[in-house]
Amino acid sequence: MNPKTINVSRNTSVYSMLQLRESEGRPIRVGVVGAGATGRAIALQLGTPVPGIRLAGMANRTPQHAERAFREAGIGEWETAKTASEAEARISRGIPVITDDPHVLTRCNAIDLIVEVTGSVDFGASVVLDAIGHAKPVVLVNAELDSLIGPILKAKADEAGVVITHTDGDEPGVAMTLFRYVQTVGLRPVAAGNIKGMVDYYRTPDTQREFAAKHDQDARKVTSFADATKLSMETTVLANATGFGVARRGMTGPACGYVRELAKLLPADAMLNGGIVDYSVGAAPHTGGFVVVYEDNPYKRTQLAYYKLGEGPFYVFYTPFHLPHIQLPSTIARAVIHADPTVAPLAGPSCEVVTVAKRQLKTGECLDGVGGFCAYGLIENHAVARAGNALPIAMSDDCVLLRDVGKDEVITFNDVKMPPARLRDELWSEQRKRWPATARTGASPERRSPQLATIE
């Protein structure tokens, strides 16, 4: 038997398989859809390049943005492609392609995996469905899409026999990777979530415009980071992957100096009654994800105390970084090599993100969606959200109010006139029919009053 064959058969780690692909000249060929700030950062990392992975194509409605991404990644040669066959011919010669049509990549035989990083819901969903329809694994860098209809997209991917996954490096992937690790070593996770620097429900594109410009970001996107909407979407992705819920709408979000203080600050009853997702504010290490485990064995608690994890019975494990563009290749490799999603829904939705008014809203106003001036999103248990007919924040844009809505009031489907039917509406309706809402034991329908933490 060939020594190389023996070695490979015994060592199938992601790193080893990527090294083998690199040596054999058959890297994983990636198509990225979306060339905004995050897409450019991903292109920079993949274009360096990562051993065993290559950026083979990039789609963006404005091709100049994709060209910028290639230049910043040090990719000096590329060609445009109008069809999948044109793209296949160029990529097969080792030349990456740029296109304004994502179908050129989703239907191209020379593309092994699609990274969806558009930040849109309808367009992103159409890209995902087309990729799945052409038997391509998909990595989502799109919490808006995943938190709204991730479960039904996962079901469709399962039916097609392909992987769909959120990405490592984004907080849900960081926390889920740690979650899976503690499960692997025999610990019982009861909570998981994000480490945040600040949360202020009432931030708007006006308040965030200067920060966005300084960091070459979109003001609405940055607003969604600050006003709890993106946080709620990310923790919803994590909740759907773990089966956890929330202790109350919007989570408890305790402020503390060090993330391990969460062992005594998160609600014990909720953690032990099915598990929760949550977050900390202002806690060192100020970024990353955490998992709380529970241990009631007195001998094991003695050992954990010896190793400086505290007295228990709750113990906090954490990852002190989240680097979406750098950690993404791990998710790509795991998806292609081992058909292993980093973070994907277990089944139907456990939580969703409901729409809450940022200010007094008047009859006839048109809601402006995620990161806008009208509303912020808060995570809520799925059964509670459906019982109240709450409008998901990712469906709120272009809805017209049929009544006045007070500040911090949850907006429902009864309160709005919906826009003409969109792809997201169809998929969300299909998801609801597939997984009717059922009450989660111990779930609290209590409305959370805003308790803002603005630790910078």
Summary of the structure (lengths in Angstrom):
residues: 456
radius of gyration: 22.1
end to end distance: 60.1
largest distance: 75.8
contacts: 1656
relative contact order: 0.12
helix: 41%
strand: 19%
